[in-house]
Amino acid sequence: MSFAQLIGRYRRLQQDLAITYSARPWHSGRIDRLADELAETERQLAVMVPLGEQDVAIQADWRKR
């Protein structure tokens, strides 16, 4: 998966998690799954971008949108 695809997935997961948290009653299984997927996506992003360049690369990609 490319960096741009991972950023898109990360954003989508964040939105889905926010929507799921706003629903009552909470669906804890879905929240757990989304949190796990979000953490995995963050790990994949961290591997793709060298440590000192992570903030710069992510900020540059977010400004494009």
N, CA and C of each residue as an Amber inpcrd file, in Angstrom:
protein
   195
   0.8570000  -1.1640000   0.0000000   0.0000000   0.0000000   0.0000000
   0.9060000   1.2310000   0.0000000   0.5620000   2.2270000  -0.7860000
   1.3660000   3.4450000  -0.8820000   1.1260000   4.3490000   0.3260000
   2.0150000   5.3280000   0.4840000   1.8920000   6.2840000   1.5780000
   0.5480000   7.0140000   1.4960000   0.1760000   7.4700000   0.3160000
  -1.0920000   8.1920000   0.1450000  -2.2850000   7.3070000   0.4950000
  -2.2300000   6.0310000   0.1060000  -3.3130000   5.1050000   0.4330000
  -3.4070000   4.8890000   1.9440000  -2.2410000   4.7830000   2.5970000
  -2.2400000   4.6160000   4.0460000  -2.8000000   5.8410000   4.7540000
  -2.4510000   7.0350000   4.2750000  -2.9960000   8.2630000   4.8600000
  -4.5140000   8.2770000   4.6910000  -4.9950000   7.8930000   3.5110000
  -6.4360000   7.8300000   3.2730000  -7.1080000   6.8340000   4.2070000
  -6.4860000   5.6830000   4.3750000  -7.0330000   4.6700000   5.2870000
  -7.0400000   5.1910000   6.7190000  -5.9540000   5.8510000   7.1180000
  -5.8450000   6.4100000   8.4670000  -6.9670000   7.4110000   8.7270000
  -7.1990000   8.2990000   7.7790000  -8.2780000   9.2920000   7.9310000
  -9.6430000   8.6340000   8.0250000  -9.8820000   7.6570000   7.1590000
 -11.1680000   6.9670000   7.1470000 -11.4060000   6.2520000   8.4780000
 -10.3690000   5.5970000   8.9840000 -10.4920000   4.9070000  10.2660000
 -10.7570000   5.8850000  11.4010000 -10.0910000   7.0370000  11.3770000
 -10.3370000   8.0560000  12.4050000 -11.7870000   8.5250000  12.3580000
 -12.2930000   8.7620000  11.1560000 -13.6780000   9.2070000  11.0090000
 -14.6460000   8.1270000  11.4880000 -14.4000000   6.8840000  11.0800000
 -15.2580000   5.7780000  11.4950000 -15.2500000   5.6180000  13.0130000
 -14.0780000   5.7780000  13.6200000 -13.9770000   5.6570000  15.0710000
 -14.7530000   6.7800000  15.7650000 -14.6430000   7.9910000  15.2460000
 -15.3840000   9.1220000  15.8270000 -16.8930000   8.8990000  15.7140000
 -17.3430000   8.4100000  14.5790000 -18.7680000   8.1380000  14.3770000
 -19.2310000   7.0380000  15.3220000 -18.4260000   5.9980000  15.4570000
 -18.7890000   4.8790000  16.3240000 -18.8430000   5.3200000  17.7870000
 -17.9090000   6.1760000  18.2040000 -17.9420000   6.6910000  19.5780000
 -19.1730000   7.5670000  19.8240000 -19.6410000   8.2590000  18.7990000
 -20.7900000   9.1530000  18.9930000 -22.1200000   8.4010000  19.0480000
 -22.1330000   7.1650000  18.5870000 -23.3570000   6.3520000  18.6020000
 -23.6090000   5.8100000  20.0090000 -24.8510000   5.7780000  20.3900000
 -25.2300000   5.2110000  21.6840000 -26.1960000   4.0710000  21.4570000
 -26.0860000   2.9520000  22.0660000 -24.9820000   2.5800000  22.9460000
 -23.7210000   2.2940000  22.1320000 -22.5770000   2.3560000  22.7950000
 -21.3180000   2.0660000  22.1130000 -21.2740000   0.6140000  21.6820000
 -20.6770000   0.3930000  20.5350000 -20.4470000  -0.9580000  20.0320000
 -18.9730000  -1.2600000  20.2750000 -18.6840000  -1.8000000  21.4520000
 -17.2950000  -1.9620000  21.8830000 -16.4790000  -2.8520000  20.9500000
 -17.0800000  -3.8470000  20.3600000 -16.3620000  -4.7040000  19.4210000
 -15.8810000  -3.9240000  18.2120000 -16.7540000  -3.0690000  17.6800000
 -16.3790000  -2.2380000  16.5280000 -15.3160000  -1.2200000  16.9210000
 -15.4520000  -0.6240000  18.0960000 -14.4560000   0.3430000  18.5740000
 -13.0920000  -0.3360000  18.6950000 -13.0660000  -1.5270000  19.2740000
 -11.8050000  -2.2590000  19.4270000 -11.1850000  -2.5750000  18.0670000
 -12.0200000  -3.0290000  17.1300000 -11.5120000  -3.3770000  15.8010000
 -10.9330000  -2.1520000  15.1050000 -11.6620000  -1.0300000  15.1600000
 -11.1860000   0.1950000  14.5160000  -9.8860000   0.6900000  15.1690000
  -9.8130000   0.6220000  16.4900000  -8.5970000   1.0450000  17.1890000
  -7.4130000   0.1670000  16.7980000  -7.6380000  -1.1340000  16.6730000
  -6.5710000  -2.0460000  16.2450000  -6.1140000  -1.7300000  14.8230000
  -7.0660000  -1.5010000  13.9240000  -6.7270000  -1.1710000  12.5380000
  -5.9940000   0.1640000  12.4560000  -6.4150000   1.1160000  13.2680000
  -5.7620000   2.4260000  13.3050000  -4.3170000   2.2790000  13.7810000
  -4.0910000   1.5060000  14.8250000  -2.7360000   1.2830000  15.3370000
  -1.8600000   0.5920000  14.2970000  -2.3970000  -0.3910000  13.6020000
  -1.6390000  -1.0820000  12.5610000  -1.2850000  -0.1290000  11.4180000
  -2.2240000   0.7180000  11.0450000  -1.9710000   1.6930000   9.9760000
  -0.8880000   2.6710000  10.4040000  -0.9240000   3.1040000  11.6560000
   0.1160000   3.9980000  12.1690000   1.4860000   3.3230000  12.1240000
   1.5520000   2.0380000  12.4650000   2.8220000   1.2970000  12.4000000
   3.3320000   1.2300000  10.9630000   2.4400000   0.9760000  10.0240000
   2.8430000   0.9070000   8.6190000   3.3580000   2.2550000   8.1300000
   2.7020000   3.3320000   8.5350000   3.1630000   4.6700000   8.1600000
   4.5390000   4.9540000   8.7520000   4.7430000   4.5680000  10.0040000
   6.0210000   4.8150000  10.6770000   7.1710000   4.0960000   9.9860000
   6.8980000   2.9100000   9.4660000   7.9340000   2.1400000   8.7760000
   8.2910000   2.7790000   7.4330000   7.3170000   3.3880000   6.7800000
   7.5270000   3.9360000   5.4390000   8.3300000   5.2260000   5.4280000
   8.2490000   5.9960000   6.5030000   8.8670000   7.3160000   6.5150000
   9.9550000   7.3340000   7.5820000  11.1860000   7.7540000   7.2180000
  12.2580000   7.8450000   8.2190000  11.8340000   8.7170000   9.3970000
  12.3280000   8.3800000  10.5780000  11.8890000   8.9910000  11.8280000
  11.8750000  10.5160000  11.7990000  12.9050000  11.1610000  11.3470000
  12.9710000  12.6180000  11.3550000  12.0670000  13.2740000  10.3360000
  11.5990000  12.5240000   9.3670000  10.8080000  13.0870000   8.2820000
   9.3150000  12.7820000   8.4020000   8.8970000  12.0630000   9.4200000
   7.5060000  11.6470000   9.5250000   6.5510000  12.8270000   9.6050000
   6.8160000  13.7700000  10.4960000   5.9170000  14.9130000  10.6420000
   5.8390000  15.7270000   9.3700000   6.9750000  15.9490000   8.7340000
   7.0070000  16.7500000   7.5060000   6.2150000  16.0800000   6.3990000
   6.4030000  14.7770000   6.2260000   5.7120000  14.0480000   5.1550000
   4.2090000  14.0130000   5.3900000   3.7900000  13.7610000   6.6070000
   2.3630000  13.6920000   6.9050000   1.7200000  15.0650000   6.7460000
   2.3670000  16.1110000   7.2400000   1.8160000  17.4550000   7.1060000
   1.7260000  17.8590000   5.6450000   2.7270000  17.5310000   4.8590000
   2.7030000  17.8790000   3.4380000   1.5580000  17.1680000   2.7330000
   1.3230000  15.9070000   3.0500000   0.2490000  15.1670000   2.4130000
  -1.1050000  15.7270000   2.8340000  -1.2790000  16.0800000   4.1050000
  -2.5570000  16.6070000   4.5650000  -2.8520000  17.9600000   3.9560000
  -1.8380000  18.7590000   3.6670000  -2.0700000  20.0770000   3.0700000
  -2.5710000  19.9700000   1.6400000  -2.2720000  18.8580000   0.9750000
  -2.7200000  18.6640000  -0.4030000  -4.2390000  18.5370000  -0.4840000
  -4.8720000  18.1130000   0.5970000  -6.3060000  17.8150000   0.5740000
  -7.1390000  18.9940000   1.0000000
